[in-house]
């Protein structure tokens, strides 16, 4: 630990539970109930997923990224336009 870091908890005991094993198809999402009743949502990547490719093997993710970038540009333009209107005093 570094000087400025402070431990917030100490793990001294990890209880043993029966292993949770799940099997589901690529491209799907499932909810898995843990031993304490909490849930995890697991999403398995598509078989054609390529983390080094330009689209990373997932067309729908690429479309979402393009839409998000487009909406970001729109919001930035609107913000800049609103700022311009605040900075320019009306003629009287």
C-alpha positions in Angstrom: 0.0 0.0 0.0 1.2 3.5 -0.7 1.5 6.2 2.0 -1.7 8.1 0.9 -3.8 4.9 0.6 -5.9 3.7 3.4 -7.4 0.3 3.7 -11.2 0.4 3.9 -11.8 -3.2 4.7 -9.8 -6.4 5.5 -10.8 -9.7 4.0 -10.0 -12.3 6.5 -12.6 -14.9 5.9 -14.2 -16.0 2.6 -17.0 -18.5 3.1 -17.1 -21.6 0.9 -20.2 -22.1 -1.2 -21.1 -24.5 -3.9 -19.8 -23.4 -7.3 -22.3 -21.6 -9.5 -22.0 -22.8 -13.1 -24.0 -21.3 -15.9 -24.1 -22.1 -19.6 -25.6 -19.7 -22.2 -25.3 -18.9 -25.8 -23.0 -16.2 -27.3 -24.7 -12.9 -27.7 -27.2 -13.5 -24.9 -27.6 -12.1 -21.4 -28.7 -13.9 -18.3 -29.3 -13.1 -14.7 -27.6 -15.3 -12.2 -28.7 -15.5 -8.6 -25.8 -15.6 -6.1 -25.8 -17.5 -2.8 -26.8 -14.4 -0.8 -29.8 -13.7 -3.0 -28.1 -10.9 -5.0 -28.1 -11.1 -8.8 -25.4 -10.7 -11.5 -26.2 -9.9 -15.1 -23.9 -11.7 -17.4 -23.6 -10.9 -21.1 -21.6 -13.3 -23.4 -19.9 -11.8 -26.4 -20.8 -12.8 -29.9 -18.6 -15.6 -31.3 -17.4 -13.1 -34.0 -16.3 -10.5 -31.5 -12.9 -9.1 -32.4 -11.5 -6.6 -29.9 -8.8 -5.4 -32.4 -11.2 -4.9 -35.4 -12.6 -1.5 -36.3 -16.1 -2.7 -35.5 -15.0 -5.1 -32.8 -17.1 -7.8 -34.5 -20.4 -6.2 -33.2 -22.3 -4.1 -35.7 -25.0 -3.0 -33.2 -22.3 -1.7 -30.8 -20.8 0.2 -33.7 -24.1 1.8 -34.6 -24.7 2.8 -31.0 -21.2 4.4 -30.9 -21.9 6.4 -34.0 -25.3 7.5 -32.6 -23.7 8.5 -29.3 -21.0 10.5 -31.1 -23.6 12.2 -33.2 -25.7 13.1 -30.2 -22.5 14.4 -28.4 -21.8 16.6 -31.3 -25.3 17.9 -31.3 -25.2 18.7 -27.6 -21.9 20.5 -28.0 -23.3 22.6 -30.9 -26.4 23.5 -28.8 -24.2 24.4 -25.8 -21.9 26.5 -27.9 -24.9 28.3 -29.5 -26.5 28.9 -26.1 -23.2 30.3 -24.8 -23.0 32.6 -27.8 -26.5 33.9 -27.1 -25.6 34.6 -23.5 -22.4 36.4 -24.5 -24.0 38.7 -27.1 -26.0 41.5 -25.6 -29.2 42.4 -27.4 -29.3 45.6 -29.3 -31.6 48.0 -27.8 
